[in-house]
Amino acid sequence: MLRKILHPFYVLYQVLFAWWAAIILVAITSICISLFGRYLKVKNGDHTPAVIWCKLTCWLFLIPVKVVDREKYVQKDKNYIFAANHQGMFDIFVMYGYVEQRFKWIMKDTLRKIPLLGKACADTGHIFVNRSTPQKDLLRNSINILKNGISMGIFPEGTRCKDGKLGRFKKGTFVIANMAQATIIPVTIDGSYDILPKGCKCLHWSPVTLTFHAPVECKGRDSENVDRMMEETRVAIASALKNK
């Protein structure tokens, strides 16, 4: 009830201030990533500005983020595949801002067209895909990233859910993990669907919880291993969702 009463004021805050500040943040971050990451080759110059941008965006839109069990399961000297459910647009900010580990995204090719930001993502090695991307190219690029000691962030559902519930998983994430013999960290994002449900144009205030789960290890390279990892990851992610 209180959220409904305060929602018009939240919308007004967005229109008068938050969205304008967010646009400026995107421009500054994109320039910093390209300058420090690609041209000056500063250590973590392609990562730290993006982390700061994501945390500032959550702060700017007054979105509280609660992190659960990150230190328990994530070791800073290891690389992983962070496999998370995909509830909405704020998943990107929550994951990149609060995983606190350098990783590369597999992202839709349409994001490449976003002014400044698309170029910054391309410059820093994120993988763009579309329906015509050969699977062998996606596998090769992903495995190379993992073998170079860098983690990856992937949404196994492949797209945002339509109703807040966990969708069907695609096998690509787990084929990559199987071939690279990479450890998967299941991550549950809960609450971001309510921030911008499909069809809404303005953000709704909602707290988000980011829950890390026990690692899913590779055991062999056969198809049964792929199916096992997919099922274990799905069960772990679903266990921390209010709306399963």
C-alpha positions in Angstrom: 0.0 0.0 0.0 2.8 2.4 0.9 4.6 1.7 -2.4 1.4 2.6 -4.3 1.0 5.9 -2.4 4.7 6.9 -2.9 4.9 5.7 -6.6 3.9 9.0 -8.2 6.6 10.8 -6.2 9.1 8.1 -7.3 8.1 8.6 -11.0 8.4 12.4 -10.6 11.9 11.9 -9.1 12.9 9.8 -12.1 11.6 12.3 -14.6 13.1 15.4 -13.0 16.4 14.0 -11.9 17.3 10.3 -12.0 17.0 9.6 -15.7 19.0 12.7 -16.6 21.8 11.8 -14.2 21.7 8.2 -15.5 22.4 9.4 -19.0 25.4 11.5 -17.9 26.7 8.5 -15.9 26.5 6.3 -19.0 28.5 8.8 -21.1 31.2 9.3 -18.4 31.5 5.5 -17.8 31.7 4.7 -21.5 34.5 7.3 -22.0 36.4 6.0 -19.0 36.2 2.4 -20.1 37.4 3.2 -23.6 40.1 5.6 -22.4 41.5 3.6 -19.4 40.7 0.1 -20.6 41.6 0.1 -24.3 43.9 3.0 -24.9 45.9 3.5 -21.7 45.8 -0.2 -20.7 45.2 0.7 -17.0 44.8 -2.4 -14.8 41.1 -3.1 -14.5 40.4 0.0 -16.5 37.7 -1.8 -18.4 36.1 -3.2 -15.3 36.3 -0.8 -12.3 34.4 2.1 -14.1 31.6 -0.3 -15.0 31.3 -1.6 -11.4 31.1 2.0 -10.1 28.5 2.9 -12.7 26.3 -0.1 -11.8 26.4 0.6 -8.1 25.8 4.3 -8.6 22.8 3.5 -10.9 21.3 1.3 -8.2 21.9 4.1 -5.7 20.5 6.8 -8.1 17.2 4.9 -8.5 17.1 4.2 -4.7 17.2 0.4 -5.3 18.6 -1.4 -2.2 20.6 -4.6 -3.0 21.1 -7.3 -0.4 24.0 -9.8 -1.1 23.8 -13.2 0.4 26.6 -15.8 0.7 29.0 -14.2 -1.8 32.0 -14.5 0.4 31.0 -18.0 1.4 31.2 -19.5 -2.1 33.2 -17.1 -4.3 37.0 -17.2 -4.1 38.6 -14.1 -5.6 41.6 -16.0 -7.0 39.4 -18.4 -9.1 37.3 -17.8 -12.2 33.7 -19.1 -12.6 30.7 -19.0 -14.8 28.1 -17.0 -12.9 24.8 -18.4 -14.0 21.8 -16.3 -13.0 18.1 -16.1 -13.6 17.0 -13.1 -15.7 14.1 -11.1 -14.2 14.6 -7.6 -15.8 16.9 -4.8 -17.0 18.2 -4.1 -13.5 19.8 -7.6 -13.4 22.8 -6.2 -15.3 23.4 -3.5 -12.8 23.0 -5.8 -9.8 25.2 -8.5 -11.2 28.0 -6.3 -12.5 27.9 -4.1 -9.5 27.8 -6.7 -6.7 29.4 -9.9 -7.9 32.7 -8.1 -7.2 34.7 -10.2 -9.6 35.9 -9.4 -13.1 33.8 -11.2 -15.7 32.6 -10.9 -19.3 29.0 -11.0 -20.5 27.4 -12.8 -23.3 25.0 -10.1 -24.5 22.5 -9.5 -27.3 24.0 -7.9 -30.4 21.4 -5.1 -30.2 23.2 -3.7 -27.2 26.1 -2.9 -29.5 24.0 -0.1 -31.1 23.7 1.9 -27.8 25.7 5.1 -28.3 29.1 5.0 -26.4 28.1 2.1 -24.2 28.0 -0.4 -27.1 31.4 0.5 -28.3 32.8 0.4 -24.7 31.4 -3.2 -24.3 33.0 -4.2 -27.7 36.3 -2.6 -26.8 36.5 -4.5 -23.5 35.8 -8.0 -24.9 32.2 -8.8 -24.0 30.7 -11.3 -26.4 27.8 -10.2 -28.7 25.5 -12.8 -30.1 22.4 -12.9 -32.3 20.4 -15.7 -33.8 22.8 -16.1 -36.7 26.0 -16.4 -34.5 27.6 -19.7 -35.2 27.6 -21.9 -32.1 31.3 -22.9 -32.6 32.3 -19.2 -32.5 30.4 -18.6 -29.3 32.0 -21.7 -27.7 35.5 -20.8 -28.8 35.3 -17.2 -27.6 33.8 -18.2 -24.3 36.3 -21.0 -23.6 39.2 -18.6 -24.5 37.9 -16.1 -21.9 37.7 -18.8 -19.2 41.1 -20.2 -20.0 42.6 -16.7 -19.7 41.5 -16.7 -16.0 38.5 -14.4 -16.5 35.0 -15.3 -15.3 31.8 -15.1 -17.4 28.3 -14.0 -16.6 25.4 -15.8 -18.4 21.7 -15.9 -18.2 20.8 -19.6 -19.0 17.2 -18.6 -19.8 18.5 -16.5 -22.7 16.0 -13.7 -22.2 14.0 -11.9 -19.5 11.1 -13.8 -17.9 7.6 -12.6 -18.8 5.9 -13.2 -15.4 8.6 -13.1 -12.8 8.9 -16.9 -12.7 11.9 -18.9 -13.6 11.9 -19.8 -17.3 13.3 -22.8 -19.2 17.1 -23.1 -19.3 19.0 -23.4 -22.5 22.0 -25.8 -22.6 24.5 -23.4 -24.0 25.8 -22.2 -20.6 26.4 -25.8 -19.5 28.0 -26.9 -22.8 30.5 -24.1 -22.3 31.2 -25.1 -18.7 31.6 -28.8 -19.8 34.0 -28.0 -22.6 36.1 -25.6 -20.5 35.8 -27.7 -17.3 34.7 -24.5 -15.6 32.9 -24.2 -12.2 29.4 -22.8 -12.2 28.2 -20.5 -9.4 24.4 -20.4 -9.5 23.1 -16.9 -8.6 19.5 -16.0 -7.7 18.3 -12.5 -8.5 15.0 -11.8 -6.7 13.0 -8.6 -6.9 14.3 -7.0 -10.1 11.2 -8.1 -12.0 9.1 -5.7 -9.9 11.3 -2.8 -10.9 10.3 -2.8 -14.5 7.7 -5.5 -15.5 7.3 -5.9 -19.2 5.0 -3.3 -20.6 5.9 -0.6 -18.0 7.7 2.5 -19.0 8.7 3.9 -15.6 10.6 2.1 -12.8 8.9 0.8 -9.7 10.7 0.8 -6.5 11.7 -2.7 -5.3 14.5 -4.1 -3.2 16.7 -6.8 -4.8 18.3 -9.8 -3.2 21.4 -11.4 -4.9 22.0 -14.9 -3.5 25.0 -17.0 -4.3 24.9 -20.8 -4.1 27.3 -23.6 -3.7 29.5 -24.2 -6.8 28.4 -26.8 -9.4 31.5 -28.6 -10.4 32.2 -30.3 -13.7 32.5 -34.1 -13.7 33.6 -35.4 -17.0 32.6 -34.1 -20.5 29.7 -36.2 -21.6 26.1 -35.1 -22.3 25.0 -36.5 -18.9 27.3 -34.1 -17.2 25.7 -31.2 -19.1 22.2 -32.3 -18.0 23.3 -32.7 -14.4 24.9 -29.3 -14.2 21.8 -27.7 -15.7 19.5 -29.4 -13.3 21.6 -28.6 -10.2 22.0 -25.0 -11.2 18.2 -24.6 -11.9 17.3 -26.2 -8.5 19.8 -23.9 -6.7 18.5 -20.7 -8.3 14.9 -21.7 -7.7 15.5 -22.4 -4.0 16.0 -18.7 -3.3 13.1 -17.3 -5.4 9.9 -16.1 -3.7 8.0 -16.7 -6.9 9.3 -20.1 -8.1 
